[in-house]
Amino acid sequence: ERTSVLKVFQPYMGLLPEDETKSWSEATYNKCDVNSCWELYGIKDRNNYPSTGSTYHMRISVKEENAINWVTNWTENEKPTCPGHPYSSISESHSPLKQDIIWNISYRDTRRKSSYSINYFR
């Protein structure tokens, strides 16, 4: 299992000059897209996929209640078509302060061992 926590206090991690951008309160940052990607290339059949599948647990947190209108219809925009591909499910739950999205990629006949957590804060 691996957890990644991303805390970015300034746009572009503060690497851009302040005359270009300096604060998350600027209008251009009123919309944020969050996603995950299972990066696999050259897959031809089940033998090329990781045998344990993968689970991504994304948590998005805010400091003020209802600061974000949560997107609740999470879907995959690419679906595998290779013979023997794994199955996928996405679930979402939220409160006024946080949203949890769990994306499970697995085979029905194999226990999942890999797990990833990604936390986003605003």
Legacy VTK file of the C-alpha trace (Angstrom):
# vtk DataFile Version 3.0
C-alpha trace
ASCII
DATASET POLYDATA
POINTS 122 float
0.000 0.000 0.000
1.203 3.485 -0.815
-0.262 6.858 0.166
0.456 10.108 -1.638
-0.540 13.400 -0.022
-0.507 16.499 -2.155
-0.560 19.899 -0.425
0.018 22.779 -2.783
-0.167 26.168 -1.097
0.386 28.252 -4.245
-0.525 27.667 -7.894
2.182 25.778 -9.771
3.848 25.166 -6.391
4.988 28.794 -6.356
7.365 28.257 -9.270
5.838 30.909 -11.533
6.589 34.628 -11.098
4.053 36.452 -8.894
3.034 38.699 -11.799
1.672 35.549 -13.528
-0.069 33.878 -10.588
0.260 33.914 -6.826
-2.921 32.763 -5.098
-5.579 30.058 -5.292
-8.163 32.831 -4.793
-7.662 34.052 -8.383
-10.705 33.520 -10.603
-8.909 31.114 -12.923
-8.713 28.555 -10.075
-12.447 28.465 -9.303
-12.635 25.097 -11.051
-10.461 22.115 -10.265
-10.395 18.727 -11.984
-9.237 15.694 -10.018
-8.622 12.302 -11.564
-6.551 9.147 -11.546
-5.064 7.078 -14.305
-3.945 3.464 -14.445
-1.047 3.914 -16.878
-0.519 0.639 -18.712
0.774 0.423 -22.256
1.215 -2.432 -24.706
-1.276 -4.719 -22.958
-2.265 -7.631 -25.176
-3.941 -10.092 -22.784
-4.459 -10.935 -19.099
-0.850 -12.086 -18.668
0.317 -8.487 -19.276
-1.899 -6.900 -16.584
-0.762 -6.685 -12.950
-2.248 -9.859 -11.436
-3.424 -8.137 -8.240
-5.281 -5.252 -9.876
-5.286 -1.950 -8.028
-7.407 0.266 -5.788
-7.269 4.057 -5.783
-8.785 5.902 -2.825
-8.993 9.603 -3.577
-9.971 12.003 -0.789
-10.622 15.660 -1.499
-10.860 17.873 1.584
-11.832 21.499 2.137
-11.542 23.741 5.193
-14.989 25.341 4.917
-18.229 23.370 4.678
-19.821 23.265 1.223
-16.882 25.089 -0.382
-17.171 22.722 -3.365
-20.176 21.348 -5.221
-18.968 17.748 -5.410
-19.023 15.915 -8.723
-20.738 12.643 -7.845
-20.964 10.816 -11.195
-17.399 9.490 -11.451
-16.838 7.300 -14.512
-14.061 5.853 -16.620
-13.403 7.623 -19.899
-11.368 4.696 -21.230
-12.359 1.083 -20.792
-10.088 -1.854 -21.522
-10.941 -4.071 -24.469
-8.049 -6.548 -24.359
-8.875 -10.211 -23.772
-8.870 -11.010 -20.054
-9.024 -7.387 -18.906
-9.842 -6.689 -15.230
-13.192 -5.388 -14.005
-13.633 -1.927 -12.577
-15.962 -0.222 -10.132
-16.087 3.356 -8.836
-17.886 4.499 -5.694
-18.293 8.008 -4.293
-19.352 9.401 -0.916
-19.110 12.907 0.478
-19.861 15.240 3.351
-19.761 19.048 3.468
-15.982 18.846 4.178
-14.679 15.910 2.146
-15.285 13.571 -0.753
-14.044 9.993 -1.077
-13.796 8.212 -4.402
-12.765 4.568 -4.527
-11.770 3.089 -7.872
-11.284 -0.665 -7.671
-9.672 -2.546 -10.571
-9.590 -6.293 -10.058
-10.201 -9.763 -11.371
-13.183 -11.574 -9.960
-11.029 -14.631 -9.265
-8.065 -12.855 -7.584
-7.670 -11.004 -4.277
-6.412 -7.463 -4.686
-3.126 -6.618 -2.966
-2.180 -3.226 -4.407
-3.725 -0.103 -2.912
-3.049 3.585 -3.473
-4.416 6.580 -1.588
-4.313 10.061 -3.041
-5.351 13.045 -0.898
-6.190 16.471 -2.299
-6.720 19.503 -0.060
-8.106 22.886 -0.922
LINES 1 123
122 0 1 2 3 4 5 6 7 8 9 10 11 12 13 14 15 16 17 18 19 20 21 22 23 24 25 26 27 28 29 30 31 32 33 34 35 36 37 38 39 40 41 42 43 44 45 46 47 48 49 50 51 52 53 54 55 56 57 58 59 60 61 62 63 64 65 66 67 68 69 70 71 72 73 74 75 76 77 78 79 80 81 82 83 84 85 86 87 88 89 90 91 92 93 94 95 96 97 98 99 100 101 102 103 104 105 106 107 108 109 110 111 112 113 114 115 116 117 118 119 120 121
